[in-house]
Structure formats: C-alpha cells, structure tokens
C-alpha cells in the first residue's frame, strides 16, 4: 500500500501557501466525481475528480478509493476535535 502524509491544520492561515504558475486554480471547481469500480490494476475502485477553471481549462485528478477512505476518516477525526 502506498503511504500519504496527511497534514491537519486549524485554519486557512495555517495551510501551506502553494506557488502557482500561469493557471489561477483558486476559482477551479470540481464539476463531477466519477467512481470507477475496477480502476486500479488490482481491480480496486478509484475516484476521478473532474475539475474546471473559470477559463474552461479542464483537469482530472484520480485518487484510489482507499486514499479517499483514509482522507474521509481524517476529516471525520478533525471534525470531532
């Protein structure tokens, strides 16, 4: 299993400030999430996030289902604190 470092911060001011190139992603919107039942080589689910910027540029970010579950658990834990 791949490992992902998860960082939980208290406020936007505490979050990393990511450098941007020419594309302003602040106004990007996730327009759709597609669950692919057999998305990995091993046959496990993945989630494709379809993202679009205000100028119409489109991106896709794919996460494994296990990663989405781990992130959801981390968010649930942070919400309880």
N, C-alpha and C positions, 0 to 999 in steps of 0.2 A: 504494500500500500504506500502511496506517495504521502509525504507529510506536507502540511501547510502551516506556516506560522500565522496565528490569529492574534491580532492586537485589539484590545478593547480600551477605548478612551472615553472620558467623561463628556467631552463637548467638541464641537467642530474646531474650536481653537486649539484643542489638544491633538487633533488629527494631523497626519503628515500633509505638507503642502506640496502637491505634485507639480513638477515642471510640465508645462505644455509646449508643444511645438506650434505648428501653424493652425491646428484644429482646436477650436474652443469647445471642449466637451462639457462645459458647465450646463449648457442647455440641452444636452442629449437626453433622450427619453427611451426607456425600454418599451418597445411597442408590442412585443409578443414574447412569450416563453414557450418553447416547443420541447416537450418531453419525448425523447427518443428511447423507446423501451430497450432496444438492443444496440445502444450507441457505442459501447466500448468493444474492443477486440474480444474481451471475455464475456460479452453478452449482457453487461450491466447497463442500467439506464444512464443517460446524460440529459442535461438541460441546455438548450441553445437559447441564449438571450439575444433577440433581435433588437438592435439599438439604432436610433436615427438622430442626427443632429438637426438643428434648425435649418441648415442649408441643404438638407436632404441627403447628406453623406450617411451611408449605412454601414454598420459593423455587426459582427456576430461574436459573442463570447460564449464558449462552451465550457460547462463545468460538469464533472461527474456527479451522479446522483449522491454518492457517498459524501462528496465535498459539500453539496447543498445541505444534506442532513447535518453534517458537522457544523456548518455555519448557522443553521437554524437553531441547533442546540446551544451554540454560543450566544446567539441573540436572546434566546429564551432565558438563559442564565443571567445575562446582563440586565434584562428587564426586571428580574426578581430582586436585584440588589438595590 
